[in-house]
Amino acid sequence: MFPTPEQIKTYIAAGLECSHLEVEGDGQHFNAVIVSGAFAGKRLIQRHQIVYAVLGDRMREEIHALSMKTLTPEEFAK
């Protein structure tokens, strides 16, 4: 069974404090906009690694592809 965008959103929110979180997808391919203060001072790859760490084994077992836009609250406000 494929995860829903709402499930992916719940997984991310459970492990990362987000001020804004959107997830869209078809069960295999997902697009996410993730806004978190945890991204402050981090490079893009580090931001993605934070999200991958939160999702853990789900990235290998449930989620086929996840495209992310990772922003700090200040970047999102612009």
Phi and psi in degrees as GROMACS dihedral restraints (atoms count N, CA, C in turn):
[ dihedral_restraints ]
;  ai    aj    ak    al  type     phi  dphi    fc
    3     4     5     6     1   -85.5    20    10
    4     5     6     7     1   144.6    20    10
    6     7     8     9     1   -72.0    20    10
    7     8     9    10     1   154.2    20    10
    9    10    11    12     1   -93.5    20    10
   10    11    12    13     1   161.1    20    10
   12    13    14    15     1   -56.0    20    10
   13    14    15    16     1   -36.5    20    10
   15    16    17    18     1   -65.4    20    10
   16    17    18    19     1   -37.6    20    10
   18    19    20    21     1   -65.7    20    10
   19    20    21    22     1   -43.1    20    10
   21    22    23    24     1   -61.4    20    10
   22    23    24    25     1   -42.9    20    10
   24    25    26    27     1   -59.1    20    10
   25    26    27    28     1   -44.0    20    10
   27    28    29    30     1   -63.4    20    10
   28    29    30    31     1   -42.9    20    10
   30    31    32    33     1   -59.4    20    10
   31    32    33    34     1   -46.3    20    10
   33    34    35    36     1   -66.5    20    10
   34    35    36    37     1   -46.9    20    10
   36    37    38    39     1   -63.1    20    10
   37    38    39    40     1   -29.2    20    10
   39    40    41    42     1   -69.5    20    10
   40    41    42    43     1   -25.8    20    10
   42    43    44    45     1  -116.5    20    10
   43    44    45    46     1    -1.9    20    10
   45    46    47    48     1  -146.1    20    10
   46    47    48    49     1   124.7    20    10
   48    49    50    51     1   -72.2    20    10
   49    50    51    52     1   119.1    20    10
   51    52    53    54     1  -121.3    20    10
   52    53    54    55     1   138.2    20    10
   54    55    56    57     1   -90.3    20    10
   55    56    57    58     1   -16.8    20    10
   57    58    59    60     1  -153.7    20    10
   58    59    60    61     1   138.0    20    10
   60    61    62    63     1  -152.1    20    10
   61    62    63    64     1   119.3    20    10
   63    64    65    66     1  -124.9    20    10
   64    65    66    67     1   137.3    20    10
   66    67    68    69     1  -137.1    20    10
   67    68    69    70     1   129.4    20    10
   69    70    71    72     1  -127.1    20    10
   70    71    72    73     1   153.8    20    10
   72    73    74    75     1   169.3    20    10
   73    74    75    76     1   176.2    20    10
   75    76    77    78     1  -112.9    20    10
   76    77    78    79     1    12.9    20    10
   78    79    80    81     1   104.9    20    10
   79    80    81    82     1   -25.0    20    10
   81    82    83    84     1  -120.5    20    10
   82    83    84    85     1   -40.1    20    10
   84    85    86    87     1  -113.4    20    10
   85    86    87    88     1   129.0    20    10
   87    88    89    90     1  -128.2    20    10
   88    89    90    91     1   148.8    20    10
   90    91    92    93     1  -121.1    20    10
   91    92    93    94     1   133.2    20    10
   93    94    95    96     1  -132.0    20    10
   94    95    96    97     1   141.6    20    10
   96    97    98    99     1  -113.0    20    10
   97    98    99   100     1   116.4    20    10
   99   100   101   102     1  -122.6    20    10
  100   101   102   103     1   120.5    20    10
  102   103   104   105     1  -115.7    20    10
  103   104   105   106     1   119.7    20    10
  105   106   107   108     1  -149.9    20    10
  106   107   108   109     1   140.9    20    10
  108   109   110   111     1   -64.5    20    10
  109   110   111   112     1   -20.8    20    10
  111   112   113   114     1   -64.2    20    10
  112   113   114   115     1   -16.7    20    10
  114   115   116   117     1   -85.4    20    10
  115   116   117   118     1    -8.8    20    10
  117   118   119   120     1   -58.0    20    10
  118   119   120   121     1   129.5    20    10
  120   121   122   123     1    76.7    20    10
  121   122   123   124     1     5.4    20    10
  123   124   125   126     1  -103.5    20    10
  124   125   126   127     1   145.3    20    10
  126   127   128   129     1   -75.8    20    10
  127   128   129   130     1   165.2    20    10
  129   130   131   132     1   -54.2    20    10
  130   131   132   133     1   -47.3    20    10
  132   133   134   135     1   -62.6    20    10
  133   134   135   136     1   -37.6    20    10
  135   136   137   138     1   -66.5    20    10
  136   137   138   139     1   -38.1    20    10
  138   139   140   141     1   -62.6    20    10
  139   140   141   142     1   -45.5    20    10
  141   142   143   144     1   -65.1    20    10
  142   143   144   145     1   -37.8    20    10
  144   145   146   147     1   -62.9    20    10
  145   146   147   148     1   -35.5    20    10
  147   148   149   150     1   -60.8    20    10
  148   149   150   151     1   -46.5    20    10
  150   151   152   153     1   -67.0    20    10
  151   152   153   154     1   -43.3    20    10
  153   154   155   156     1   -59.5    20    10
  154   155   156   157     1   -39.8    20    10
  156   157   158   159     1   -63.6    20    10
  157   158   159   160     1   -39.4    20    10
  159   160   161   162     1   -64.2    20    10
  160   161   162   163     1   -40.9    20    10
  162   163   164   165     1   -78.7    20    10
  163   164   165   166     1   -24.3    20    10
  165   166   167   168     1    53.1    20    10
  166   167   168   169     1  -132.1    20    10
  168   169   170   171     1   -64.1    20    10
  169   170   171   172     1   -18.8    20    10
  171   172   173   174     1   -60.7    20    10
  172   173   174   175     1   -29.3    20    10
  174   175   176   177     1   -65.5    20    10
  175   176   177   178     1   -30.0    20    10
  177   178   179   180     1   -90.6    20    10
  178   179   180   181     1   -33.8    20    10
  180   181   182   183     1   -98.6    20    10
  181   182   183   184     1   -33.5    20    10
  183   184   185   186     1  -115.9    20    10
  184   185   186   187     1   -37.9    20    10
  186   187   188   189     1  -101.3    20    10
  187   188   189   190     1   116.4    20    10
  189   190   191   192     1   -74.7    20    10
  190   191   192   193     1   -45.2    20    10
  192   193   194   195     1  -150.7    20    10
  193   194   195   196     1   137.3    20    10
  195   196   197   198     1  -135.5    20    10
  196   197   198   199     1   114.5    20    10
  198   199   200   201     1   -97.5    20    10
  199   200   201   202     1   130.1    20    10
  201   202   203   204     1  -124.6    20    10
  202   203   204   205     1   143.1    20    10
  204   205   206   207     1  -114.7    20    10
  205   206   207   208     1   110.7    20    10
  207   208   209   210     1  -109.7    20    10
  208   209   210   211     1   121.5    20    10
  210   211   212   213     1  -132.5    20    10
  211   212   213   214     1   151.6    20    10
  213   214   215   216     1   -80.6    20    10
  214   215   216   217     1   162.7    20    10
  216   217   218   219     1   -56.9    20    10
  217   218   219   220     1   -36.6    20    10
  219   220   221   222     1   -66.4    20    10
  220   221   222   223     1   -41.5    20    10
  222   223   224   225     1   -65.9    20    10
  223   224   225   226     1   -39.5    20    10
  225   226   227   228     1   -65.6    20    10
  226   227   228   229     1   -34.5    20    10
  228   229   230   231     1   -70.0    20    10
  229   230   231   232     1   -20.5    20    10
